[in-house]
Amino acid sequence: QVQLVESGGGLVQAGGSLRLSCAASGRTFRNYAMGWFRQVPGKEREFVVGISYDGSTTTYADSVKGRFTISRDNAKNTVYLQMDSLKSEDTAVYLCAASLRYSSSAWYRSSVNYWGKGTLVTVSS
């Protein structure tokens, strides 16, 4: 069992930055690929970015490529999402995800084994 707790969301102006964190419980963190999805009410949950077990490989959605950066610290059981040049369309609840199988393309929701409850990011224009 893995529990994921996100933090770092908030209100930011367009063009600004935020850094999200996701702390995982358990001793098996390094066995999971980690990722972030986001969801806007009334819309499908959308894949944002994924990172492999050791952090050597990452996958980004086209909409965030060049603006967002994912990283992980296996010693701290934590994954981070640095979000720069934020746009109003980035406004969403951001959810941390853990998967036993890393994909080098966009992740399917069905591939996620554990979800966090999410943290709200609001970008004002």
FINUPA-238038 format. One line per 10 residues: number of its first residue (from 0); their letters; for each residue x, y, z of C-alpha. Coordinates in nm, 4 decimals, padded with zeros to 6 digits. Layout:
NUM = A = X,Y,Z  ...
***
This chain:
0 = QVQLVESGGG = 00.0000,00.0000,00.0000  00.1267,00.3443,-00.0941  -00.0231,00.6689,00.0282  00.0437,00.9864,-00.1656  00.0041,01.3370,-00.0251  00.0386,01.6407,-00.2474  00.1271,01.9929,-00.1388  00.2311,02.3228,-00.2907  -00.0792,02.4241,-00.4796  -00.2195,02.7744,-00.4655
10 = LVQAGGSLRL = -00.3048,03.0903,-00.6544  -00.0497,03.2387,-00.8927  -00.0558,03.4960,-01.1691  -00.0051,03.3972,-01.5287  00.3640,03.3756,-01.6064  00.4474,03.2786,-01.2503  00.5790,02.9582,-01.0986  00.4761,02.6972,-00.8453  00.6437,02.3861,-00.7124  00.4303,02.0887,-00.6193
20 = SCAASGRTFR = 00.5478,01.8069,-00.3961  00.4138,01.4579,-00.3482  00.5250,01.2646,-00.0413  00.4824,00.8882,-00.0500  00.4547,00.6513,00.2415  00.6112,00.3083,00.2486  00.9504,00.1622,00.1736  00.8773,00.0684,-00.1875  00.8774,00.4159,-00.3407  01.1642,00.3327,-00.5751
30 = NYAMGWFRQV = 00.9598,00.0455,-00.7196  00.7071,00.2887,-00.8640  00.7171,00.5170,-01.1591  00.5650,00.8462,-01.0511  00.3558,01.0935,-01.2385  00.1203,01.3874,-01.2272  -00.2244,01.4181,-01.3766  -00.4601,01.7128,-01.3643  -00.8333,01.7503,-01.3729  -01.0750,02.0316,-01.4339
40 = PGKEREFVVG = -01.4372,01.9831,-01.3199  -01.6414,01.8351,-01.6018  -01.3388,01.7212,-01.7996  -01.1352,01.4032,-01.8254  -00.8372,01.3523,-01.5993  -00.5353,01.4473,-01.8102  -00.1828,01.3068,-01.8013  00.0790,01.5762,-01.7406  00.4151,01.4113,-01.6792  00.5790,01.0868,-01.5689
50 = ISYDGSTTTY = 00.9182,00.9882,-01.4326  01.0829,00.6475,-01.4221  01.1807,00.4549,-01.1093  01.5301,00.6018,-01.0839  01.4470,00.9377,-01.2345  01.6533,00.8799,-01.5477  01.3638,00.9051,-01.7926  01.0714,01.1466,-01.8154  00.7660,01.1896,-02.0325  00.5757,01.5152,-02.0769
60 = ADSVKGRFTI = 00.2438,01.6070,-02.2299  00.2918,01.8428,-02.5214  00.0920,02.1115,-02.3426  00.3513,02.1435,-02.0648  00.6732,02.0516,-02.2419  00.9404,02.3149,-02.1840  00.7494,02.4721,-01.8928  00.7130,02.1932,-01.6363  00.9881,01.9792,-01.4855  00.9425,01.6613,-01.2855
70 = SRDNAKNTVY = 01.2024,01.5210,-01.0494  01.2170,01.2706,-00.7677  01.4208,01.2065,-00.4566  01.4054,00.8383,-00.3677  01.5843,00.8993,-00.0376  01.2978,01.1284,00.0651  01.0164,00.9323,-00.1000  00.9132,01.2502,-00.2768  00.8390,01.3570,-00.6309  00.8316,01.7212,-00.7381
80 = LQMDSLKSED = 00.6702,01.9173,-01.0173  00.8255,02.2546,-01.0974  00.5783,02.4583,-01.2996  00.7044,02.7709,-01.4754  00.5462,03.0146,-01.7206  00.2055,02.9161,-01.5934  -00.0995,02.9848,-01.8075  -00.4646,03.0186,-01.7148  -00.5313,02.6869,-01.8890  -00.3042,02.5162,-01.6356
90 = TAVYLCAASL = -00.5690,02.5785,-01.3691  -00.6725,02.2382,-01.2337  -00.6489,01.9973,-00.9451  -00.3125,01.8243,-00.9759  -00.2983,01.4624,-00.8647  00.0080,01.2583,-00.7884  00.0137,00.9061,-00.9323  00.2192,00.5924,-00.8702  00.2467,00.3134,-01.1239  00.4327,-00.0153,-01.1177
100 = RYSSSAWYRS = 00.4893,00.0206,-01.4914  00.6594,00.3202,-01.6471  00.5463,00.4306,-01.9912  00.7493,00.6508,-02.2233  00.4261,00.7809,-02.3745  00.1223,00.9369,-02.2094  -00.0023,00.7276,-01.9211  -00.3461,00.5752,-01.9132  -00.5419,00.6259,-01.5924  -00.5852,00.2496,-01.5737
110 = SVNYWGKGTL = -00.2083,00.2066,-01.5402  -00.2015,00.3990,-01.2136  -00.1929,00.1866,-00.8989  -00.2263,00.4675,-00.6442  -00.3580,00.8237,-00.6493  -00.3167,01.1188,-00.4214  -00.6159,01.3346,-00.3348  -00.4866,01.6321,-00.5306  -00.3857,01.9922,-00.4792  -00.5537,02.2872,-00.6478
120 = VTVSS = -00.3556,02.5164,-00.8753  -00.5260,02.8353,-00.9865  -00.3614,03.0605,-01.2435  -00.5116,03.4064,-01.2777  -00.4826,03.5937,-01.6046
***
